[in-house]
Amino acid sequence: MSISTLRWILLGSSILGFLTATILDGVMMRFIIAPWLRSNQRMAGGSVRLPRFLALLIERRWMRTAYHLVFAAVLLAGWWYLGTPVGARWGATAMGGG
């Protein structure tokens, strides 16, 4: 994989993370997360105890928003870094380019 491809993946993931934090949160909760939780409850035959952090993310919208925004910022920082000369050299070396 080239540095350019990796940078596009990072940029796309960062944009998706930002959209998830702002626009897509309700859609994901309604059509992905809630049905997944109901399915787990059905299979377990009752309530399912989630890990504390995951339960907080599901219960509190502001935590989901903050989580996705931080994740988007980290991915955007990686995209920016790989665009600098130092980052490009590091990326080429890490990816076996010498």
C-alpha positions in Angstrom: 0.0 0.0 0.0 1.4 3.4 -0.9 1.5 6.4 1.4 -1.0 8.1 -0.8 -3.5 5.3 -0.3 -2.9 5.3 3.4 -3.5 9.1 3.6 -6.8 8.7 1.6 -7.9 6.0 4.1 -7.0 8.2 7.1 -8.8 11.2 5.6 -11.9 9.2 4.7 -12.0 7.6 8.1 -11.6 11.0 9.7 -14.5 12.5 7.7 -16.6 9.5 8.6 -15.8 9.9 12.3 -16.8 13.6 12.1 -20.0 12.7 10.3 -20.7 10.0 12.9 -20.2 12.6 15.7 -22.5 15.2 14.1 -25.0 13.7 11.7 -25.0 9.9 11.7 -25.1 9.2 15.5 -28.9 8.9 15.6 -29.0 6.8 12.5 -26.3 4.4 13.8 -28.0 4.1 17.2 -31.4 3.5 15.7 -30.5 1.1 12.9 -27.2 -0.6 14.1 -26.6 -0.4 17.8 -30.1 -0.7 19.2 -31.0 -3.8 17.1 -27.6 -5.3 18.0 -28.3 -4.8 21.7 -31.8 -6.3 21.4 -30.4 -9.3 19.6 -27.8 -9.9 22.3 -30.5 -9.6 25.0 -32.7 -12.1 23.1 -29.8 -14.6 22.8 -28.8 -14.1 26.5 -32.4 -14.6 27.6 -32.5 -11.3 29.5 -30.5 -8.2 30.1 -26.9 -8.0 29.0 -24.3 -6.4 31.2 -22.0 -4.2 29.1 -18.5 -3.1 30.0 -18.7 0.3 31.8 -17.2 2.4 29.1 -19.4 0.9 26.4 -22.5 1.3 28.6 -21.6 5.0 29.1 -21.1 5.5 25.3 -24.5 4.0 24.6 -26.3 5.9 27.4 -24.7 9.3 26.9 -24.8 11.1 23.5 -22.2 13.7 24.5 -19.7 10.9 25.3 -20.3 9.3 21.9 -19.9 12.7 20.2 -16.7 13.4 22.1 -15.3 9.9 21.4 -15.9 10.3 17.6 -14.5 13.8 17.5 -11.3 12.8 19.3 -11.0 9.8 17.0 -11.5 12.0 13.9 -8.9 14.4 15.2 -6.3 11.7 15.7 -6.9 10.3 12.2 -6.7 13.8 10.7 -3.4 14.3 12.6 -2.1 11.1 11.1 -3.2 12.2 7.6 -1.4 15.5 8.1 1.7 14.0 9.5 2.1 11.5 6.6 1.8 14.5 4.3 4.9 16.2 5.8 8.4 15.3 4.5 9.3 13.6 7.8 6.1 11.7 8.0 6.4 10.6 4.3 9.9 9.3 5.0 8.8 7.5 8.1 5.8 6.0 6.3 7.9 4.8 3.4 10.4 3.2 5.8 7.6 1.6 8.0 5.9 0.2 4.9 9.1 -1.5 3.7 10.0 1.1 1.1 13.6 1.5 2.4 
